[in-house]
Amino acid sequence: MQQRVHHWPIRIYYEDTDMQGIVYYANYLKYFERARTEFLRDKGFEQGALIEQQGVAFAVRAIQVDYLKPAVFNDQLIVTTKIAKLKRASLVFQQTIVRESPIREIINTAVIRVACLDAHNTNVKKIPTAMIEQLS
């Protein structure tokens, strides 16, 4: 599956860091989540509308994160997102966080498996056909 990689910028604020000015490890999960949301939005899928109109919600099923280098206060980062695998009821995303300056370097990578669920009862549900076609 070849596709364009989505880029989403973020700046590290003081609130993101610990007392040493280093980003708290769990905050990377928030950055990945926000970037996936923006990825879907750019593809034409608002998650609120998916829940309300199609009864579809997405939930993280598994995540593998490699913390390579720390991000620090005031860093400018780019979160890249692409779909590595698209199945009938799940997606696998590959995401990377790159520090933009002073030296461009990868600081964090993740493989995140997301399940499609019925928004009303949380049972596994097929991804809507139009969404599969748009994401393929």
C-alpha positions in Angstrom: 0.0 0.0 0.0 1.7 3.1 -1.2 0.5 6.5 0.0 1.5 9.9 1.0 2.8 10.3 4.5 0.9 12.8 6.6 2.9 15.4 8.6 1.6 17.2 11.7 3.7 19.8 13.5 3.9 20.2 17.3 5.9 22.4 19.6 6.9 21.2 23.1 5.5 23.4 25.8 6.6 23.5 29.4 3.5 21.6 30.5 4.7 18.6 28.3 7.9 18.2 30.3 9.1 17.0 33.7 11.3 19.1 36.0 14.3 18.5 33.8 12.6 19.9 30.7 12.3 16.5 29.1 9.0 15.3 27.6 7.2 12.9 29.8 7.0 9.5 28.0 3.2 9.2 28.0 2.8 12.5 26.2 4.2 10.9 23.0 1.0 8.8 23.0 -1.1 12.0 23.0 1.0 13.3 20.1 0.5 10.1 18.1 -3.3 10.2 18.8 -3.6 13.8 17.7 -1.7 13.1 14.5 -3.9 10.1 13.6 -7.0 12.2 14.2 -5.5 14.9 11.8 -4.6 12.2 9.3 -8.2 11.0 9.2 -9.5 14.5 9.1 -7.3 15.3 6.1 -8.8 12.2 4.4 -12.3 13.5 5.0 -13.2 11.6 8.1 -14.2 13.4 11.3 -14.3 11.0 14.1 -17.3 12.7 15.7 -19.3 12.3 12.5 -18.2 8.7 12.2 -19.6 8.0 15.7 -22.9 9.9 15.1 -23.7 9.0 11.5 -22.2 5.6 11.1 -21.9 4.2 14.6 -18.2 3.6 14.1 -15.5 4.3 16.6 -11.8 3.5 16.7 -9.8 2.2 19.7 -6.1 1.4 20.1 -5.7 -2.4 20.4 -1.9 -2.6 20.6 1.0 -0.2 20.5 4.8 -0.7 20.2 6.8 2.4 20.9 10.6 2.9 20.6 11.9 5.9 22.5 15.2 6.8 20.8 16.0 10.3 22.0 14.2 12.7 24.3 12.3 15.7 23.2 12.8 18.8 25.3 11.1 22.1 26.1 10.6 24.3 23.0 11.5 21.6 20.5 9.7 21.8 17.2 8.6 18.3 16.1 6.9 16.7 13.2 4.7 13.6 13.7 4.5 11.5 10.5 1.6 9.0 10.0 0.9 6.4 7.4 -1.2 3.3 7.2 1.0 0.2 7.1 -1.9 -2.3 6.9 -5.6 -1.9 6.3 -7.9 -4.8 7.1 -11.7 -5.2 7.2 -12.0 -4.2 10.9 -8.6 -2.8 11.8 -5.8 -0.4 10.8 -2.1 -0.6 11.5 -0.4 2.8 11.6 3.3 3.6 11.4 4.2 6.8 13.2 7.4 8.7 13.7 8.3 11.8 15.7 11.1 13.8 14.2 12.9 16.8 15.8 13.1 19.6 13.2 15.9 21.6 14.7 18.7 22.2 15.4 19.4 18.8 13.8 16.7 16.8 12.0 16.6 13.4 13.8 14.1 10.7 14.6 13.3 10.7 18.3 10.4 8.2 18.6 8.7 5.5 16.4 5.5 3.6 16.9 3.4 0.9 15.4 -0.2 1.2 16.5 -3.0 -1.2 15.8 -6.4 0.3 15.9 -9.7 -1.7 15.9 -12.9 -0.5 14.4 -15.8 -0.8 16.9 -19.5 -0.4 17.0 -19.8 3.0 18.8 -22.9 1.8 20.8 -21.8 -1.6 22.1 -18.0 -1.7 21.5 -18.2 -4.9 19.5 -15.8 -5.3 16.5 -17.3 -3.8 13.4 -16.2 -3.6 9.7 -14.7 -0.4 8.6 -17.2 1.4 6.3 -16.6 0.6 2.6 -16.2 4.3 1.6 -13.6 4.7 4.3 -11.6 1.6 3.1 -11.8 2.9 -0.5 -10.5 6.3 0.6 -7.7 5.0 2.7 -6.5 2.3 0.2 
